[in-house]
Amino acid sequence: MTSLHDAPTRSDRRATNRLYSVLIGLSTLVVLLQGLWAGLFVQEGQDYKDSWVAVHSRGAELAIALALVATVVALVKLRSRRDLVVGSAVFTVLLVLEAYLGGLIGDHSSLTAVHFPLAMSLMGLAVWLPFRATRR
């Protein structure tokens, strides 16, 4: 039997929503920065600048880690928000796919035709999730 004390309080829900929003917001910021960092090493007719490729790679790892933690928070604490649970899981999976494809580009430059549009799709999802998290 559950009592009133077992039910999450309004402040508990607000704190969980805030935690999720911070995590997904930071992941969104990193996704945005990914475009900036890519622009610093992708130049037509020139070799990639290895230092910015490394920054871009670490950014991908950070975005995945933040998105994964946000997905876990959504699964554990925001189960009733199916939109956030599914959206966060899709975001995380697409980030992993994007990072995998990005790692292959050095050997298969034709993958940029998939990598770049997928990055734009991720940007849209990265913007949608924080806005969606503010809805009740």
BAZA-817864 format. One record per residue: residue number from 1; residue in one letter; x negated, y negated, z negated of N, C-alpha, C, O in turn. Coordinates in steps of 0.02 Angstrom, whole numbers, plus 50000, padded with zeros to 5 digits. Atoms other than C-alpha are relative to their C-alpha. Example, Ala and Ser with C-alpha at 12.3 -4.5 7.8 and 13.67 -1.06 7.14 Angstrom:
REM BAZA-817864
<1,A,<49955,50059,50000>,<49385,50225,49610>,<49955,49940,50000>,<49903,49941,49967>>
<2,S,<50042,50059,50003>,<49316,50053,49643>,<50039,49945,49963>,<50014,49890,49955>>
//
This chain:
REM BAZA-817864
<1,M,<49958,50059,50000>,<50000,50000,50000>,<49956,49938,50000>,<49907,49934,49962>>
<2,T,<50040,50061,49998>,<49932,49829,50044>,<50035,49946,49961>,<50097,49943,49956>>
<3,S,<49972,50056,50038>,<49955,49678,49939>,<49985,49936,50037>,<49951,49936,50089>>
<4,L,<50014,50065,49970>,<49951,49495,49980>,<49926,49985,50000>,<49901,49949,50043>>
<5,H,<50072,50014,50005>,<49770,49493,49926>,<49960,50037,50053>,<49903,50017,50068>>
<6,D,<50035,49962,49948>,<49723,49621,50060>,<50006,49967,50069>,<49963,49977,50112>>
<7,A,<49989,50032,49936>,<49791,49517,50203>,<49949,49943,50008>,<49934,49908,49960>>
<8,P,<50048,50054,49989>,<49666,49398,50283>,<50033,49932,49989>,<50089,49920,50011>>
<9,T,<49973,50066,50012>,<49690,49221,50226>,<49990,49957,50062>,<49953,49975,50107>>
<10,R,<50006,50046,49943>,<49707,49076,50345>,<49928,49976,50007>,<49902,49969,50063>>
<11,S,<50069,50024,49997>,<49533,49015,50298>,<49953,50056,50024>,<49903,50042,50057>>
<12,D,<50040,49944,49974>,<49462,49191,50331>,<50006,50004,50076>,<49956,50012,50111>>
<13,R,<49989,49998,49927>,<49540,49190,50505>,<49964,49942,50033>,<49934,49950,50086>>
<14,R,<50033,50058,49972>,<49475,49015,50536>,<49924,50010,50003>,<49892,49992,50052>>
<15,A,<50072,49988,50002>,<49298,49066,50483>,<49980,50051,50054>,<49928,50043,50086>>
<16,T,<50014,49950,49948>,<49305,49219,50597>,<50004,49969,50069>,<49961,49980,50111>>
<17,N,<49994,50035,49936>,<49367,49113,50742>,<49941,49954,50012>,<49915,49949,50067>>
<18,R,<50057,50046,49993>,<49229,48988,50707>,<49937,50040,50017>,<49898,50019,50060>>
<19,L,<50058,49958,49986>,<49097,49126,50704>,<50001,50023,50073>,<49951,50019,50108>>
<20,Y,<49994,49978,49930>,<49161,49196,50869>,<49987,49942,50047>,<49949,49949,50096>>
<21,S,<50008,50058,49956>,<49170,49023,50946>,<49927,49977,50004>,<49903,49959,50057>>
<22,V,<50071,50020,50000>,<48991,48982,50893>,<49959,50049,50041>,<49917,50029,50082>>
<23,L,<50039,49950,49963>,<48923,49146,50961>,<50013,49997,50075>,<49966,49998,50115>>
<24,I,<49984,50001,49929>,<49015,49137,51126>,<49979,49933,50030>,<49960,49929,50089>>
<25,G,<50022,50065,49977>,<48976,48951,51139>,<49925,49997,50013>,<49902,49969,50062>>
<26,L,<50073,49998,49990>,<48789,48981,51117>,<49983,50043,50061>,<49937,50026,50099>>
<27,S,<50011,49959,49941>,<48796,49120,51246>,<50016,49961,50063>,<49981,49966,50113>>
<28,T,<49982,50042,49944>,<48884,49000,51363>,<49946,49949,50015>,<49930,49937,50074>>
<29,L,<50054,50049,49991>,<48748,48870,51335>,<49940,50033,50034>,<49910,50004,50079>>
<30,V,<50057,49965,49970>,<48614,48998,51378>,<50015,50016,50074>,<49971,50010,50116>>
<31,V,<49981,49987,49930>,<48709,49048,51537>,<49993,49937,50042>,<49968,49939,50098>>
<32,L,<50009,50064,49965>,<48714,48864,51586>,<49926,49986,50012>,<49907,49966,50067>>
<33,L,<50072,50012,49994>,<48528,48848,51553>,<49967,50048,50050>,<49917,50031,50081>>
<34,Q,<50026,49952,49952>,<48497,49003,51659>,<49999,49970,50070>,<49950,49979,50108>>
<35,G,<49998,50033,49935>,<48550,48904,51812>,<49945,49948,50007>,<49913,49942,50059>>
<36,L,<50054,50050,50000>,<48430,48764,51766>,<49933,50033,50008>,<49892,50013,50049>>
<37,W,<50065,49966,49997>,<48286,48883,51736>,<49989,50033,50068>,<49933,50032,50094>>
<38,A,<50007,49969,49934>,<48320,48975,51899>,<49982,49947,50052>,<49941,49959,50097>>
<39,G,<50015,50054,49953>,<48317,48810,51991>,<49927,49976,49996>,<49902,49947,50044>>
<40,L,<50070,50020,50008>,<48142,48779,51923>,<49952,50049,50033>,<49894,50032,50044>>
<41,F,<50046,49953,49967>,<48070,48936,52004>,<50023,50024,50068>,<49983,50053,50104>>
<42,V,<49976,49979,49934>,<48179,48971,52156>,<49994,49941,50048>,<50033,49893,50045>>
<43,Q,<50011,50053,49950>,<48112,48863,52296>,<49985,50034,50067>,<49942,50077,50072>>
<44,E,<50004,49968,49934>,<48130,48909,52478>,<49929,49997,50028>,<49897,49944,50028>>
<45,G,<50065,49997,49968>,<47971,48967,52561>,<49941,50001,49951>,<49884,49998,49973>>
<46,Q,<50054,49999,50050>,<47871,48973,52398>,<50008,50061,49955>,<50063,50087,49945>>
<47,D,<49997,49946,50049>,<47825,49110,52277>,<50032,49974,49936>,<50031,49915,49921>>
<48,Y,<49970,50018,50064>,<47916,49113,52111>,<49946,49979,49951>,<49891,50005,49951>>
<49,K,<50045,50022,50053>,<47834,49022,51966>,<50011,50047,49941>,<50063,50046,49908>>
<50,D,<49994,49946,50049>,<47800,49164,51845>,<50021,49976,49930>,<50058,50011,49896>>
<51,S,<49982,50022,50067>,<47816,49059,51687>,<50075,49987,49994>,<50105,50003,49942>>
<52,W,<49928,50013,50002>,<47994,49004,51731>,<50040,50064,50010>,<50096,50069,49986>>
<53,V,<49967,49935,49994>,<48038,49181,51783>,<50004,50033,49932>,<50054,50064,49914>>
<54,A,<50002,49971,50068>,<47986,49237,51608>,<50052,49966,49955>,<50087,49999,49917>>
<55,V,<49950,50037,50040>,<48093,49099,51528>,<50070,50023,50020>,<50113,50034,49977>>
<56,H,<49935,49978,49974>,<48239,49151,51639>,<50017,50070,49974>,<50074,50084,49955>>
<57,S,<49991,49931,50024>,<48216,49333,51588>,<50017,50001,49925>,<50063,50036,49904>>
<58,R,<49986,50004,50072>,<48210,49292,51401>,<50069,49969,49987>,<50104,49989,49941>>
<59,G,<49934,50030,50005>,<48364,49183,51424>,<50055,50051,50011>,<50106,50051,49977>>
<60,A,<49951,49947,49986>,<48457,49331,51498>,<50007,50046,49939>,<50062,50065,49920>>
<61,E,<49999,49957,50060>,<48409,49438,51348>,<50037,49967,49943>,<50076,49999,49908>>
<62,L,<49967,50037,50054>,<48467,49303,51227>,<50076,49995,50013>,<50116,50005,49968>>
<63,A,<49929,50005,49983>,<48633,49279,51319>,<50035,50067,49988>,<50091,50068,49963>>
<64,I,<49970,49933,50010>,<48665,49467,51316>,<50007,50014,49925>,<50060,50038,49903>>
<65,A,<49997,49987,50072>,<48624,49479,51130>,<50056,49960,49967>,<50094,49987,49927>>
<66,L,<49947,50042,50028>,<48739,49333,51086>,<50069,50024,50021>,<50115,50027,49981>>
<67,A,<49935,49976,49974>,<48879,49399,51196>,<50018,50067,49967>,<50077,50079,49953>>
<68,L,<49987,49935,50031>,<48861,49573,51121>,<50024,49991,49928>,<50072,50023,49906>>
<69,V,<49979,50013,50069>,<48874,49507,50943>,<50070,49969,50000>,<50112,49986,49958>>
<70,A,<49933,50030,49995>,<49024,49400,50994>,<50052,50053,50016>,<50108,50051,49990>>
<71,T,<49954,49946,49983>,<49105,49555,51069>,<50014,50043,49939>,<50071,50063,49928>>
<72,V,<49990,49961,50061>,<49078,49652,50908>,<50044,49962,49951>,<50089,49992,49921>>
<73,V,<49957,50041,50044>,<49154,49508,50807>,<50072,50003,50026>,<50118,50010,49986>>
<74,A,<49933,49997,49972>,<49302,49507,50926>,<50032,50068,49988>,<50091,50071,49970>>
<75,L,<49973,49933,50011>,<49324,49696,50912>,<50018,50013,49927>,<50070,50043,49913>>
<76,V,<49989,49985,50071>,<49311,49700,50723>,<50048,49952,49967>,<50091,49972,49928>>
<77,K,<49962,50051,50036>,<49390,49537,50668>,<50058,49969,50038>,<50103,49940,50008>>
<78,L,<49949,50034,49959>,<49497,49477,50813>,<50037,50050,50044>,<50054,50035,50101>>
<79,R,<49967,49946,49962>,<49580,49640,50868>,<50065,49978,50032>,<50082,49999,50087>>
<80,S,<49935,50022,49974>,<49746,49553,50892>,<49992,49954,50061>,<50040,49944,50098>>
<81,R,<50013,50044,49943>,<49666,49435,51020>,<49971,50041,50057>,<49911,50038,50072>>
<82,R,<50022,49956,49946>,<49659,49560,51162>,<49964,49962,50056>,<49917,49988,50086>>
<83,D,<50033,50041,49948>,<49612,49419,51283>,<49926,49989,49984>,<49884,49993,50028>>
<84,L,<50069,50012,50020>,<49454,49383,51183>,<49960,50065,49998>,<49901,50066,50016>>
<85,V,<50035,49936,50004>,<49410,49565,51155>,<49981,50023,50071>,<49923,50039,50084>>
<86,V,<50013,49978,49932>,<49426,49611,51339>,<49954,49951,50036>,<49907,49971,50069>>
<87,G,<50042,50051,49967>,<49352,49447,51401>,<49928,50003,49977>,<49882,49997,50018>>
<88,S,<50068,49996,50027>,<49201,49463,51286>,<49965,50063,50024>,<49906,50061,50041>>
<89,A,<50030,49937,49977>,<49172,49644,51335>,<49981,49995,50074>,<49927,50016,50094>>
<90,V,<50014,50009,49928>,<49183,49602,51521>,<49940,49953,50009>,<49896,49965,50050>>
<91,F,<50055,50048,49997>,<49067,49453,51494>,<49933,50035,49985>,<49884,50025,50020>>
<92,T,<50062,49965,50019>,<48938,49564,51407>,<49978,50049,50053>,<49919,50051,50071>>
<93,V,<50018,49951,49948>,<48945,49701,51538>,<49974,49965,50063>,<49926,49987,50093>>
<94,L,<50023,50037,49940>,<48929,49575,51680>,<49932,49968,49989>,<49892,49964,50035>>
<95,L,<50066,50027,50015>,<48781,49493,51593>,<49946,50054,50007>,<49892,50041,50034>>
<96,V,<50047,49945,49993>,<48695,49662,51582>,<49989,50017,50074>,<49932,50026,50095>>
<97,L,<50005,49988,49928>,<48732,49695,51766>,<49959,49946,50034>,<49915,49960,50075>>
<98,E,<50035,50057,49971>,<48670,49522,51812>,<49925,50004,49984>,<49883,49992,50028>>
<99,A,<50070,49995,50020>,<48508,49547,51714>,<49966,50058,50037>,<49908,50052,50059>>
<100,Y,<50028,49942,49964>,<48481,49718,51794>,<49985,49981,50073>,<49931,49994,50098>>
<101,L,<50010,50021,49931>,<48505,49647,51969>,<49943,49949,50005>,<49903,49952,50052>>
<102,G,<50053,50050,50000>,<48392,49500,51926>,<49931,50032,49995>,<49884,50009,50026>>
<103,G,<50064,49965,50005>,<48255,49621,51877>,<49979,50035,50063>,<49920,50048,50074>>
<104,L,<50015,49966,49937>,<48267,49705,52046>,<49983,49952,50057>,<49958,49973,50109>>
<105,I,<50008,50049,49945>,<48256,49545,52149>,<49928,49996,50025>,<49918,49985,50085>>
<106,G,<50070,50003,49978>,<48065,49546,52152>,<49984,50050,50054>,<49945,50036,50100>>
<107,D,<50012,49948,49950>,<48069,49707,52252>,<50052,50000,50056>,<50039,50026,50110>>
<108,H,<49945,50000,49951>,<48234,49679,52343>,<50031,49930,50002>,<50083,49917,49971>>
<109,S,<49977,50070,50000>,<48257,49494,52381>,<50071,49992,50028>,<50103,49941,50016>>
<110,S,<49932,50004,49973>,<48420,49531,52472>,<50052,50002,49944>,<50110,49983,49956>>
<111,L,<49953,49998,50056>,<48500,49557,52300>,<50019,49930,49975>,<50067,49923,49937>>
<112,T,<49979,50068,50019>,<48504,49368,52278>,<50069,49984,50027>,<50104,49942,50000>>
<113,A,<49933,50011,49972>,<48659,49375,52388>,<50055,50025,49953>,<50113,50006,49960>>
<114,V,<49953,49977,50051>,<48744,49466,52243>,<49988,49963,49934>,<50034,49944,49899>>
<115,H,<50020,50030,50064>,<48647,49391,52097>,<50027,49929,49992>,<50053,49911,49939>>
<116,F,<49979,50070,50006>,<48688,49209,52133>,<50076,49993,49993>,<50099,49957,49949>>
<117,P,<49927,50006,50010>,<48877,49228,52160>,<50025,50029,49934>,<50070,50002,49903>>
<118,L,<49982,49971,50064>,<48890,49341,52008>,<49984,49950,49943>,<50021,49945,49895>>
<119,A,<50018,50051,50049>,<48801,49204,51909>,<50054,49946,49997>,<50070,49921,49943>>
<120,M,<49947,50051,49999>,<48935,49080,51964>,<50064,50027,49967>,<50099,49990,49932>>
<121,S,<49943,49968,50032>,<49071,49202,51910>,<49991,50002,49924>,<50037,49989,49886>>
<122,L,<50015,49999,50071>,<48986,49222,51742>,<50007,49930,49969>,<50030,49923,49913>>
<123,M,<49992,50069,50025>,<48982,49033,51724>,<50074,49985,49988>,<50092,49955,49937>>
<124,G,<49928,50011,50009>,<49170,49027,51749>,<50027,50036,49939>,<50065,50008,49900>>
<125,L,<49978,49962,50058>,<49199,49164,51621>,<49970,49971,49936>,<50003,49970,49884>>
<126,A,<50033,50030,50058>,<49075,49081,51503>,<50035,49936,49978>,<50034,49919,49919>>
<127,V,<49962,50060,50018>,<49178,48922,51509>,<50070,50018,49976>,<50096,49987,49929>>
<128,W,<49932,49979,50018>,<49347,49011,51498>,<50004,50027,49929>,<50051,50011,49892>>
<129,L,<49997,49967,50065>,<49306,49112,51341>,<50002,49951,49941>,<50045,49958,49898>>
<130,P,<49995,50047,50057>,<49269,48966,51221>,<50066,49961,50000>,<50094,49948,49947>>
<131,F,<49936,50035,49997>,<49423,48873,51282>,<50057,50045,49978>,<50103,50024,49942>>
<132,R,<49948,49952,50018>,<49529,49029,51263>,<49998,50013,49924>,<50050,50024,49894>>
<133,A,<50007,49986,50072>,<49461,49055,51086>,<50035,49946,49958>,<50053,49960,49901>>
<134,T,<49968,50053,50039>,<49537,48889,51032>,<50076,50007,49999>,<50109,49974,49959>>
<135,R,<49927,49988,49999>,<49713,48950,51075>,<50019,50049,49947>,<49979,50091,49926>>
<136,R,<49976,49953,50052>,<49817,49041,50947>,<50039,50056,50031>,<50063,50101,49996>>
//
